[in-house]
Amino acid sequence: AGRVASREAELRQLNQDLEQRVGLRTSELSEANRSLAEAREEALRLLARERELSELKSEFVSLVSHEFRTPLEIIMSSVDNLDRYHDRLPLEKRQQLLRTVNKSVRRMSGMMEEVLVLGRLETDKMTFKPATFDLRSLCQRICDEIESAMGKRCPIRLEMNGTPENANGDESLLRHIFTNLLSNAVKYSSPDQRVDFIVHREEHHAICRVADRGCGIPEGDQKRLFQAFHRGSNVRQIPETGLGLLIVQRCVVLHGGDIRFESAEGQGTTFTVRLPLFIQTPVNS
């Protein structure tokens, strides 16, 4: 009887040891499966990212071949006329040709800058670097720069309701956001139509609205508004890269904010950006 009891105890112990080993092995297998699943998801994410970057490169080649062709042809034609007929051209005509060259160079420079900025954003080379700055001064400077660069095509009304001068944020990101939104508003408005730039404070956030009374965004284009190289069906005659709003969205997200818009074709568009500019702790801390 004693031997039987001892044997049973040994068997129970062996059974317990086996169950523990099976449990441990099962746990190890589960952990291995979880790690494999995570690795697979990461590989798929990286593959999708690689495909997205590859598509961006292809679109960029298409952009360069198409959008850069016109300003290059204008520059070449103007320079050729200046070279051939310089002595016979009146001063006013020579100055006009030089202005045409300058305008085309600025157009190409602007398109290239957008491509480079998006490249830095897409490869995580542009980071959030907060510092204290004068928000009122920044907004006024950007308005003045846009009006000057676009030949005072449309007046920009800046309104800052109860907005403190000092803010905490990334001035470079804000410049990309405001410059793109304001230049688009002016570009897609008829001459002399007013553009409103309204900034006010809501607790720790700045609410920034850019409103125009221009051509508006067709309903069918609105879902693709923040996609790279997308251009509205009603503004394809206007030269652009189709990158500006994607840059805006990326910069807003990097700054810890959000963006929304309201638009109706033929009635204008309003973009509203909400940014945490009045907090003591940086948004990415």
C-alpha positions in Angstrom: 0.0 0.0 0.0 2.8 2.3 0.9 4.5 1.7 -2.5 1.3 2.3 -4.3 0.7 5.6 -2.5 4.3 6.6 -3.2 3.9 5.7 -6.8 0.7 7.7 -7.1 2.4 10.7 -5.5 5.3 10.4 -8.0 2.8 10.2 -10.8 0.9 13.3 -9.5 4.1 15.2 -9.2 5.2 14.2 -12.8 1.7 15.2 -14.0 2.0 18.5 -12.3 5.5 19.0 -13.7 4.3 18.1 -17.2 1.3 20.5 -16.9 3.7 23.3 -15.8 6.0 22.6 -18.7 3.1 22.5 -21.2 1.8 25.7 -19.7 5.2 27.4 -19.9 5.7 26.1 -23.5 2.2 27.3 -24.4 3.0 30.7 -23.0 6.2 30.8 -24.9 4.5 29.8 -28.1 1.8 32.4 -27.6 4.5 35.1 -27.0 6.3 33.9 -30.1 3.1 34.1 -32.1 2.4 37.6 -30.8 5.9 38.7 -31.7 5.6 37.2 -35.2 2.2 38.9 -35.7 3.7 42.2 -34.6 6.7 41.7 -36.9 4.3 40.9 -39.8 2.2 44.0 -39.2 5.4 46.1 -39.0 6.7 44.6 -42.3 3.3 45.3 -44.0 3.4 48.8 -42.7 6.9 49.4 -44.0 6.0 47.8 -47.3 2.9 50.1 -47.6 5.1 53.1 -46.7 7.7 52.1 -49.3 5.0 51.8 -51.9 3.6 55.2 -50.9 7.1 56.8 -51.2 7.6 55.1 -54.5 4.3 56.5 -55.8 5.3 59.9 -54.5 8.6 59.7 -56.5 6.7 58.7 -59.6 4.3 61.5 -59.2 7.2 63.9 -58.6 8.8 62.9 -61.9 5.5 63.5 -63.6 5.2 66.9 -61.9 8.6 68.0 -62.9 8.1 66.9 -66.5 4.7 68.7 -66.7 4.6 71.6 -64.3 8.2 72.7 -64.8 8.0 72.7 -68.5 5.9 75.8 -68.9 8.0 78.2 -66.7 11.2 76.8 -68.2 9.9 77.5 -71.7 8.9 81.0 -70.7 12.4 81.7 -69.2 14.1 80.3 -72.3 11.9 82.4 -74.6 12.4 85.6 -72.6 16.1 85.2 -72.3 16.4 84.4 -76.1 14.5 87.6 -76.9 16.7 89.6 -74.6 19.8 88.1 -76.1 18.8 88.6 -79.7 17.0 91.9 -79.6 18.4 93.6 -76.6 19.6 96.7 -78.4 16.4 97.1 -80.4 14.0 96.5 -77.5 12.7 99.6 -75.6 13.5 99.7 -71.9 10.0 99.0 -70.9 9.9 95.8 -73.0 13.2 94.6 -71.5 12.0 95.2 -68.0 8.8 93.3 -68.8 10.8 90.3 -70.1 12.9 90.4 -66.9 9.8 90.5 -64.7 8.5 87.5 -66.7 11.7 85.6 -66.0 11.7 86.5 -62.4 8.0 85.4 -62.0 8.7 82.0 -63.6 11.8 81.5 -61.5 9.8 82.2 -58.3 7.1 79.8 -59.5 9.6 77.0 -60.0 11.3 77.8 -56.7 8.0 77.6 -54.9 7.1 74.3 -56.4 10.5 72.8 -55.6 10.3 74.1 -52.0 6.9 72.3 -51.6 8.4 69.1 -52.8 11.4 69.4 -50.5 9.2 70.2 -47.5 7.0 67.3 -48.1 10.0 65.0 -48.5 11.3 66.1 -45.1 7.8 65.5 -43.6 7.4 62.1 -45.2 10.8 60.9 -44.0 10.4 62.3 -40.5 13.3 64.7 -41.0 11.1 67.6 -39.9 10.4 67.6 -36.2 8.5 69.7 -33.7 10.7 72.4 -32.1 8.7 74.6 -29.8 9.9 78.0 -28.6 8.3 81.2 -27.4 7.5 83.7 -30.2 5.3 86.7 -31.1 2.2 85.2 -32.7 0.7 88.6 -33.7 3.9 89.6 -35.4 4.2 86.3 -37.3 0.7 86.5 -38.6 1.1 90.1 -39.7 4.4 89.3 -41.5 2.9 86.4 -43.3 -0.1 88.5 -44.5 2.3 91.2 -45.8 4.5 88.7 -47.5 1.5 87.0 -49.3 0.1 90.3 -50.4 3.5 91.4 -51.8 4.3 88.1 -53.4 1.0 87.9 -55.2 0.9 91.4 -56.4 -1.8 92.6 -53.9 -4.3 90.5 -55.9 -6.6 90.2 -52.9 -6.6 92.2 -49.6 -6.1 90.1 -46.5 -8.0 91.2 -43.4 -6.2 90.0 -40.2 -8.2 89.9 -37.1 -6.8 88.7 -33.8 -9.5 88.6 -31.1 -8.0 88.5 -27.6 -4.9 86.7 -28.8 -1.8 87.2 -26.7 1.4 88.2 -28.3 3.5 85.4 -26.8 2.8 81.9 -27.8 4.7 78.6 -27.5 5.0 76.6 -30.7 7.1 75.8 -33.8 7.2 79.0 -35.8 8.5 77.2 -38.9 5.6 74.7 -39.0 3.1 77.6 -38.4 4.7 79.5 -41.3 4.1 76.5 -43.6 0.5 76.2 -42.4 -0.5 79.9 -42.7 1.4 80.6 -45.9 -0.1 77.7 -47.8 -3.7 78.4 -46.6 -3.5 82.1 -47.3 -1.8 81.8 -50.7 -4.4 79.2 -51.7 -7.2 81.5 -50.6 -5.8 84.4 -52.7 -5.0 82.2 -55.6 -8.5 80.7 -55.9 -10.3 84.1 -55.4 -11.2 86.6 -58.0 -9.1 89.8 -58.0 -9.9 92.2 -55.1 -12.0 89.7 -53.2 -11.2 89.9 -49.5 -9.6 87.0 -47.7 -10.2 86.8 -43.9 -7.5 85.5 -41.5 -9.0 85.3 -38.0 -7.1 84.1 -35.0 -8.5 83.9 -31.5 -7.8 82.0 -28.2 -9.8 79.2 -26.7 -8.2 78.3 -23.4 -4.8 76.7 -24.3 -5.5 76.7 -28.1 -5.4 79.1 -30.9 -8.2 78.8 -33.4 -7.1 80.1 -36.8 -9.5 80.5 -39.7 -8.7 81.4 -43.3 -11.9 82.2 -45.3 -12.2 83.2 -48.9 -15.1 83.9 -51.2 -13.6 82.2 -54.2 -14.4 79.3 -56.5 -14.9 76.8 -53.7 -14.2 73.0 -53.7 -16.5 70.7 -55.7 -18.1 68.1 -53.5 -16.5 65.3 -55.5 -13.0 66.6 -54.7 -13.4 67.1 -51.0 -12.6 63.6 -49.9 -9.2 63.7 -51.7 -8.4 67.2 -50.6 -5.4 66.2 -48.5 -3.9 63.7 -50.9 -0.6 64.3 -52.6 -0.7 65.9 -56.1 -4.5 66.1 -56.0 -5.9 69.1 -57.8 -9.5 70.3 -57.8 -11.4 69.6 -61.0 -12.4 73.3 -61.2 -8.9 74.8 -60.8 -6.7 72.6 -63.1 -5.9 75.6 -65.3 -4.2 77.2 -62.3 -0.5 76.1 -62.0 0.2 74.3 -58.7 1.8 71.2 -57.4 -1.2 69.8 -55.5 1.0 69.4 -52.4 0.2 72.5 -50.3 -2.8 71.2 -48.4 -1.0 67.9 -47.7 1.9 69.9 -46.2 -0.6 71.9 -44.1 -2.2 68.7 -42.8 1.2 67.1 -41.9 2.4 70.3 -40.2 -0.8 70.6 -38.2 -0.6 67.0 -37.0 3.1 67.4 -36.1 2.2 70.5 -34.1 -0.4 68.5 -32.1 -3.4 70.2 -33.7 -6.3 69.4 -36.1 -7.8 70.9 -39.3 -11.2 71.0 -40.9 -12.8 72.8 -43.7 -16.2 73.9 -45.1 -16.7 74.6 -48.7 -19.3 75.0 -51.4 -18.5 75.3 -55.1 -18.8 78.9 -56.2 -19.2 80.2 -52.7 -15.8 80.0 -51.1 -13.9 77.9 -48.6 -13.1 78.2 -44.9 -10.3 76.3 -43.2 -10.2 76.1 -39.4 -7.0 75.0 -37.7 -6.9 74.4 -33.9 -3.4 74.5 -32.4 -2.1 74.2 -28.8 -0.1 77.4 -28.6 -0.8 78.6 -25.1 0.5 75.7 -22.9 3.5 75.6 -20.6 4.5 72.0 -21.6 5.4 71.3 -25.3 2.8 69.1 -26.9 5.3 66.4 -27.7 6.8 66.1 -24.2 
